[in-house]
Amino acid sequence: MINQTKTLLLFSCILNLLFFIAFALFIAKKGGFSYLFNKVLHIFPENKSKHFDYPPYYWQKKSQFEKLPKSESDIIMLGDSITDEGEWTELLGLNVKNRGISGDTTERILHRLNTILKSKPKQIFLMIGINDLINDGKSVTATLEQYKNILRELKEKTPNTKVFVQSVLPVNNKVYLYWQDNNNVLKINSGLKKLVKEFNYEYIDIFSLLLDSENQLDAQYTVDGLHLNGQAYLVWKAAIEKYMVAPEP
């Protein structure tokens, strides 16, 4: 009887461990604790105020951007962690300012857009949307609708700024835990091509430059399947530098 009890207890522990591992992998693929936190807030909506769930890093970076010098000659790189992690001034050697914030979504960009618009910059290179899919679980349609709101704000508040909409990048689902169907990324990019025509902006395809033979982010350009290494940033640089306008003397 004692041995049978021990066996059942061991079996129960193994099942619990397997369940925990499966749950942890599921949450990781959906975007980690930020995804879980957002789901809890949706269950208890009375605990959620607008923008309450934005992380400290977002507010810290936004605060810096509000205080830093601004100029109409600015060239702005605007986006999420993929932009945030780029050493753009060294890569491009111009008056390029990095206004990426890790974890950003179309909603978060929209919330801080006024900080970007105050200077009425010369150019904006925008890349955003992958976190809408991975972290927020938004549909392609909802992501594009929010993207359209961003472009509308840009057109209305800084009409002379040249805006370049850069494609959302592919992910590699075999390298790590940031799973996302690249078909959804393709659908977003297809929608972006239509939006740029509507607002008379320009679309830059970075997506296809980083693909492997299986239409995923090439493993040579990433460590975790989502973020980029130095070689990938050189590819990105080569794709956009021809659009860059040097400051007037």
N, C-alpha and C positions, 0 to 999 in steps of 0.2 A: 504493500500500500504506500509506504514512504517513497519507494523508488518511482512508483507511478505518479505520485504527487510532484516529485522533483522533475520528472519528464514533462508533465503538463506545464509546470511553471517555466521550464526552459523553453518549451515550444511557444508559450505565450510571450515570453521576452523576445524571442526571435521574430515573431509576427509583429510585435510592437516596433521593433527596431527596423524591420523592413518597411513598415508603414511610414515611420518617421523619415527614413531615407527617401522614399518615394515622394512624400509631401515636400521635403526640402528641395528635391530636384525640380518639382513642379513650380514651387515658389521662385526658385532661382531662374528658371526659364522665363517666367512671367515678369521678372524684373526685381526680384528680391523683396526686402522688407518694405520698400516704398509701395510696391503693389499690394502687399498684405495690409499695410496701414490704410491705403485708400479704400480697400474693400471693407475694412472695419468701420471707417467713417461713413461709407454708404449704408451700412446696416444701421448705424446710429446717426442719422443726418442731423439731429439736434445738436450734436457735438461738433459739427463741421461749420466753420465760417469760411467765407470766400478767401482763397489763397492760404488758408490755415496750414495746409499740409506741405507747403513749399519748404524745402530744407534750409538750414542755416547758411549753407554755402551760397545758395541763391541770393539771399538778402545781403550777405557780406559782399559779394561781387557787384550786385546792383548798387549798393551804397558807394562802392569805389567808382563805378562808372558815372554816378551822379556828380562826384567831386572832381574827377579828372578833367584836364583841359579839353576843350572842344574847338573844332575849326571847320569851316566850310570846305577845306581842302582834305578833310579826313577820308580815308578809305577804310570802311568798316567790314570786318569779318564777323558775321552774326550767326550764332547757332548754338549747338549743345556741346557735349564733351569732345566730340570729334573736331570741332572748331577750337574749343577751349585749349586743347592739348597741342595745337600747332604753334610753332615759334615763327609767327608770320613776318615780323619785322626783319628777322635774320634771313628768312627764306626769300622774301621779296625785295627787301632793301628800300622800301618807299615809306610814305607816311601812313602805314597800315596799322590799324588799331584792332586788337583782339577783343571782341565783345561776345565771346562764347561763354556759356555757363553750363557746366556739367549737369546732366539730367534734364536740361530744358526741353520743353514741348512747345507746340504752337501756342497753347494757352499762355504759358509762362513768357514766351517772347512777346506776345500781345500785351501782357500786363506791364512789361518794362519798356515797351517800344518808345514811349515819350522821351525817355532818357537818351535814346539814340537819335530821335528826331530833332532835338533842341538845336543841334549844330547845323542841321540841314546839310549833311555830309555830301561830298562829291559823288561817292560811290558806296553801294552796299552789296556785299556778296553774302547771300543768305543760303544756309543749309539747315533744315529742320524737318522733323517728322518721324524719325525712327523710334524715338521714345514714346510718341503717341501710340504706336503699335505695340511696342514691347512692354513699357511700364504702365501705361494707362489703359491698354486694351481697347483703344478707340478703333472704330471702323475706318476704312479708307475714305468713305464719304464724309464722316465727321472730321477727319483730319484735313481733308481738302477744303471743307467749309471754313474751318478756322484759319487755314492758310490764306484763303481768299480775304478774310477779315484783315489779316496782316497787310496784304498787298493793297487793300483799299485804304488803310490808314496811311501807308507810305505815299500813295498817289495823292491823297487829299492834303496831307500835312507837309510833304516835302516833294513837290511835283518835279523839281529840277534835278533831284538825285537820280543817278543812273543805278538801277537795281538789276542785279544778276541773280537769278534763281538757279541755284545749283541742285542737281539731282540728289535725292536721298540715296545713300550708298547701300550696296548689298551687304548681307551678313554671311558668315560661314558657319553652318549648323553642325559641322563635324569637329570643329576646333574646341568649342567650349560650350557654355550654357546659355548664351544669348540667342535662343531660338526665335526665328521669325520666318515666315514663308516669304521668300523673295518675290513670289508672284504678287503679294500685296505691295511690296516696294515698287515693283514695275507699274502697278496700277496707280500708285501715288504719282510716280514720275510722268505717267501718261496724262494724268489730270493736271500736273504742273505745266506741261507743255501747252495745254489749252489755256490755263490761267495767264501765262505770260503774254499770250496773244491778246487776251481781253484787256490787260493793263498796259500793253505796249512795253513790256520789259523783255529781257533776254534770258534764255535758258541755256545752261551749260551742263553738258552730260559728263559727269565724273564716274557714274555708275559703271558704264561699259568698259572704262579704262582699268578697272580693278577686278574684273571678273576672271575666274578660271574656266576650264573647259566644261564644268558642271553648272555654270551660271551662278556660282557662289563667290563671295569675297575670297580672292586668291590667298591661300595660306601664307604666301611669301610676304604679304602686306599686313599681317595681323598676328597678335599673340593670343587674343581671347575670342576671336571670331567677330568682333564688332569694332573695336578701336584700332587705330592705325599705327604703324611703325614709321621710322624715318624714311624708308624707301617709298612708302605710299604717299607721304607728304611731298616728296619730290615729284611724283607723278601728278599730284593735285596742283602743285605750283606751276608745272609746265603747262597745265590745261588752262590756267586762269591768268597768268602773268601778261599775256598778250592783250587782255582787256583792261589792264591797269593803266590809269592815267597819272603820269608824274606831276607833282605839284608845280604850279607856275613859279618862275623865278621872281 
